[in-house]
């Protein structure tokens, strides 16, 4: 039986991906939500294991987005 090897993708030297990052926050990088959502949605749909590594991470969201998310949570309940 052939042994499986873990392959990691690394960016080729000299190539960089343009990323619209905002000023660096003390604990991380600020990026537009629209840039992150499609990636997270695909990762959830694909049931990527690495998502579990970040399940306890805290994120900062604006107060208005938090209100919208809370309303969405309330109205998407079964039987609501």
MDTraj code that builds the backbone (N, CA, C; nanometers):
import mdtraj as md
import numpy as np

residues = "UNK UNK UNK UNK UNK UNK UNK UNK UNK UNK UNK UNK UNK UNK UNK UNK UNK UNK UNK UNK UNK UNK UNK UNK UNK UNK UNK UNK UNK UNK UNK UNK UNK UNK UNK UNK UNK UNK UNK UNK UNK UNK UNK UNK UNK UNK UNK UNK UNK UNK UNK UNK UNK UNK UNK UNK UNK UNK UNK UNK UNK UNK UNK UNK UNK UNK UNK UNK UNK UNK UNK UNK UNK UNK UNK UNK UNK UNK UNK UNK".split()
xyz = np.array([
    [0.0844, -0.1175, 0.0000],
    [0.0000, 0.0000, 0.0000],
    [0.0890, 0.1240, 0.0000],
    [0.0604, 0.2155, -0.0883],
    [0.1397, 0.3381, -0.0986],
    [0.1098, 0.4299, 0.0197],
    [0.2147, 0.4898, 0.0722],
    [0.1988, 0.5811, 0.1843],
    [0.1555, 0.7187, 0.1315],
    [0.0553, 0.7764, 0.1931],
    [0.0092, 0.9086, 0.1522],
    [0.0982, 1.0151, 0.2136],
    [0.1216, 1.1193, 0.1379],
    [0.2027, 1.2297, 0.1861],
    [0.1203, 1.3568, 0.1844],
    [0.1392, 1.4360, 0.2848],
    [0.0711, 1.5642, 0.2931],
    [0.1405, 1.6622, 0.2000],
    [0.0645, 1.7222, 0.1113],
    [0.1203, 1.8215, 0.0198],
    [0.0692, 1.9589, 0.0605],
    [0.1584, 2.0521, 0.0739],
    [0.1222, 2.1884, 0.1087],
    [0.1474, 2.2789, -0.0100],
    [0.0528, 2.3665, -0.0355],
    [0.0710, 2.4629, -0.1428],
    [0.1401, 2.5846, -0.0858],
    [0.2451, 2.6270, -0.1514],
    [0.3097, 2.7524, -0.1157],
    [0.3129, 2.8392, -0.2393],
    [0.3022, 2.9664, -0.2176],
    [0.3007, 3.0613, -0.3282],
    [0.4346, 3.0588, -0.4011],
    [0.4326, 3.0509, -0.5325],
    [0.5591, 3.0527, -0.6062],
    [0.6351, 3.1826, -0.5787],
    [0.7661, 3.1720, -0.5719],
    [0.8470, 3.2910, -0.5451],
    [0.8261, 3.3939, -0.6543],
    [0.8208, 3.5192, -0.6151],
    [0.8037, 3.6266, -0.7107],
    [0.6590, 3.6557, -0.7444],
    [0.5693, 3.5644, -0.7101],
    [0.4269, 3.5869, -0.7350],
    [0.3623, 3.6231, -0.6039],
    [0.2839, 3.7264, -0.6068],
    [0.2096, 3.7608, -0.4868],
    [0.0669, 3.7914, -0.5260],
    [-0.0224, 3.7664, -0.4355],
    [-0.1633, 3.7892, -0.4596],
    [-0.1972, 3.9281, -0.4084],
    [-0.2597, 4.0076, -0.4915],
    [-0.3011, 4.1405, -0.4485],
    [-0.4167, 4.1258, -0.3511],
    [-0.4053, 4.1899, -0.2397],
    [-0.5061, 4.1796, -0.1353],
    [-0.5360, 4.3201, -0.0846],
    [-0.6613, 4.3559, -0.0842],
    [-0.7004, 4.4888, -0.0395],
    [-0.7062, 4.4907, 0.1122],
    [-0.5927, 4.4931, 0.1760],
    [-0.5893, 4.4936, 0.3210],
    [-0.5946, 4.6357, 0.3732],
    [-0.6570, 4.6492, 0.4871],
    [-0.6643, 4.7765, 0.5555],
    [-0.5494, 4.7823, 0.6549],
    [-0.5311, 4.8936, 0.7239],
    [-0.4199, 4.9015, 0.8190],
    [-0.4194, 4.7845, 0.9173],
    [-0.3006, 4.7423, 0.9538],
    [-0.2827, 4.6274, 1.0416],
    [-0.3352, 4.6563, 1.1814],
    [-0.4201, 4.5687, 1.2298],
    [-0.4706, 4.5791, 1.3653],
    [-0.3694, 4.5132, 1.4591],
    [-0.3734, 4.5458, 1.5878],
    [-0.2757, 4.4875, 1.6809],
    [-0.2775, 4.3354, 1.6839],
    [-0.3928, 4.2738, 1.6563],
    [-0.4032, 4.1282, 1.6658],
    [-0.4202, 4.0586, 1.5324],
    [-0.4101, 4.1293, 1.4218],
    [-0.4294, 4.0621, 1.2947],
    [-0.4356, 4.1584, 1.1782],
    [-0.5025, 4.1147, 1.0740],
    [-0.5152, 4.1913, 0.9503],
    [-0.6620, 4.2237, 0.9294],
    [-0.6909, 4.3440, 0.8862],
    [-0.8292, 4.3835, 0.8565],
    [-0.8520, 4.3677, 0.7070],
    [-0.9577, 4.2962, 0.6728],
    [-0.9935, 4.2769, 0.5320],
    [-1.1435, 4.2991, 0.5166],
    [-1.1872, 4.3382, 0.3984],
    [-1.3310, 4.3554, 0.3760],
    [-1.4053, 4.2224, 0.3912],
    [-1.5226, 4.2275, 0.4495],
    [-1.6020, 4.1072, 0.4713],
    [-1.6335, 4.0375, 0.3400],
    [-1.6565, 4.1153, 0.2345],
    [-1.6872, 4.0583, 0.1040],
    [-1.5745, 3.9740, 0.0478],
    [-1.4541, 3.9961, 0.0953],
    [-1.3396, 3.9169, 0.0502],
    [-1.3312, 3.7839, 0.1245],
    [-1.3792, 3.7825, 0.2480],
    [-1.3676, 3.6643, 0.3329],
    [-1.4880, 3.5704, 0.3187],
    [-1.6070, 3.6269, 0.3027],
    [-1.7292, 3.5449, 0.3014],
    [-1.7304, 3.4342, 0.1971],
    [-1.6948, 3.4626, 0.0716],
    [-1.6983, 3.3532, -0.0263],
    [-1.6028, 3.2393, 0.0102],
    [-1.4898, 3.2721, 0.0665],
    [-1.3937, 3.1682, 0.1056],
    [-1.4467, 3.0845, 0.2210],
    [-1.5046, 3.1514, 0.3213],
    [-1.5603, 3.0784, 0.4345],
    [-1.6809, 2.9948, 0.3929],
    [-1.7657, 3.0489, 0.3074],
    [-1.8825, 2.9740, 0.2604],
    [-1.8385, 2.8474, 0.1874],
    [-1.7368, 2.8588, 0.1028],
    [-1.6869, 2.7420, 0.0312],
    [-1.6258, 2.6413, 0.1281],
    [-1.5534, 2.6910, 0.2281],
    [-1.4916, 2.6009, 0.3258],
    [-1.5973, 2.5265, 0.4066],
    [-1.7051, 2.5951, 0.4431],
    [-1.8135, 2.5299, 0.5175],
    [-1.8824, 2.4268, 0.4291],
    [-1.9139, 2.4650, 0.3055],
    [-1.9794, 2.3732, 0.2120],
    [-1.8937, 2.2500, 0.1869],
    [-1.7630, 2.2700, 0.1791],
    [-1.6695, 2.1606, 0.1525],
    [-1.6298, 2.0853, 0.2792],
    [-1.6835, 2.1298, 0.3934],
    [-1.6552, 2.0674, 0.5231],
    [-1.5048, 2.0563, 0.5485],
    [-1.4352, 2.1673, 0.5316],
    [-1.2900, 2.1687, 0.5516],
    [-1.2547, 2.1530, 0.6988],
    [-1.1637, 2.0638, 0.7272],
    [-1.1230, 2.0331, 0.8635],
    [-1.0606, 2.1526, 0.9333],
    [-0.9873, 2.2359, 0.8610],
    [-0.9167, 2.3467, 0.9242],
    [-1.0104, 2.4477, 0.9890],
    [-1.1381, 2.4468, 0.9515],
    [-1.2319, 2.5383, 1.0154],
    [-1.2428, 2.5111, 1.1648],
    [-1.2304, 2.3854, 1.2035],
    [-1.2391, 2.3495, 1.3452],
    [-1.1257, 2.4123, 1.4259],
    [-1.0122, 2.4342, 1.3616],
    [-0.8985, 2.4962, 1.4300],
    [-0.9299, 2.6387, 1.4744],
    [-1.0228, 2.7028, 1.4055],
    [-1.0535, 2.8423, 1.4339],
    [-1.1909, 2.8610, 1.4967],
    [-1.2566, 2.7540, 1.5349],
    [-1.3927, 2.7613, 1.5875],
    [-1.4037, 2.8476, 1.7132],
    [-1.2994, 2.8557, 1.7930],
    [-1.3035, 2.9338, 1.9166],
    [-1.2439, 3.0734, 1.9008],
    [-1.2032, 3.1082, 1.7796],
    [-1.1470, 3.2416, 1.7553],
    [-1.2556, 3.3474, 1.7705],
    [-1.2179, 3.4613, 1.8233],
    [-1.3111, 3.5732, 1.8309],
    [-1.2868, 3.6657, 1.7126],
    [-1.3953, 3.7200, 1.6602],
    [-1.3839, 3.8168, 1.5516],
    [-1.4564, 3.9439, 1.5950],
    [-1.4197, 4.0549, 1.5364],
    [-1.4856, 4.1814, 1.5649],
    [-1.5768, 4.2158, 1.4479],
    [-1.7014, 4.2495, 1.4783],
    [-1.7958, 4.2931, 1.3760],
    [-1.8571, 4.4243, 1.4214],
    [-1.9013, 4.5019, 1.3264],
    [-1.9649, 4.6290, 1.3611],
    [-2.0979, 4.6021, 1.4307],
    [-2.1442, 4.7006, 1.5060],
    [-2.2685, 4.6851, 1.5812],
    [-2.3873, 4.6624, 1.4875],
    [-2.3908, 4.7303, 1.3739],
    [-2.5044, 4.7122, 1.2839],
    [-2.5041, 4.5738, 1.2191],
    [-2.3871, 4.5210, 1.1851],
    [-2.3807, 4.3848, 1.1319],
    [-2.4226, 4.2843, 1.2384],
    [-2.3824, 4.3067, 1.3625],
    [-2.4215, 4.2184, 1.4714],
    [-2.5737, 4.2170, 1.4864],
    [-2.6365, 4.3344, 1.4791],
    [-2.7825, 4.3418, 1.4897],
    [-2.8502, 4.2643, 1.3770],
    [-2.8001, 4.2788, 1.2566],
    [-2.8557, 4.2072, 1.1419],
    [-2.8395, 4.0560, 1.1603],
    [-2.7236, 4.0137, 1.2071],
    [-2.6997, 3.8706, 1.2293],
    [-2.7917, 3.8149, 1.3368],
    [-2.8148, 3.8918, 1.4429],
    [-2.9047, 3.8470, 1.5493],
    [-3.0478, 3.8350, 1.4970],
    [-3.0914, 3.9313, 1.4176],
    [-3.2260, 3.9249, 1.3594],
    [-3.2370, 3.8048, 1.2663],
    [-3.1341, 3.7830, 1.1856],
    [-3.1342, 3.6686, 1.0946],
    [-3.1426, 3.5379, 1.1734],
    [-3.0656, 3.5274, 1.2801],
    [-3.0683, 3.4077, 1.3639],
    [-3.2089, 3.3842, 1.4186],
    [-3.2725, 3.4896, 1.4638],
    [-3.4069, 3.4782, 1.5210],
    [-3.5102, 3.4311, 1.4179],
    [-3.5055, 3.4890, 1.2979],
    [-3.6076, 3.4588, 1.1984],
    [-3.5798, 3.3322, 1.1164],
    [-3.4632, 3.2768, 1.1261],
    [-3.4363, 3.1549, 1.0493],
    [-3.4633, 3.0287, 1.1304],
    [-3.5010, 3.0458, 1.2555],
    [-3.5347, 2.9298, 1.3390],
    [-3.6489, 2.8503, 1.2770],
    [-3.6436, 2.7187, 1.2872],
    [-3.7550, 2.6371, 1.2359],
    [-3.8841, 2.6732, 1.3091],
    [-3.9894, 2.6901, 1.2344],
    [-4.1186, 2.7202, 1.2941],
    [-4.1387, 2.8684, 1.3232],
    [-4.0395, 2.9522, 1.2906],
    [-4.0546, 3.0957, 1.3193],
    [-4.1325, 3.1632, 1.2088],
])
top = md.Topology()
chain = top.add_chain()
for i, resn in enumerate(residues, 1):
    res = top.add_residue(resn, chain, resSeq=i)
    for name in ("N", "CA", "C"):
        top.add_atom(name, md.element.get_by_symbol(name[0]), res)
traj = md.Trajectory(xyz[None], top)
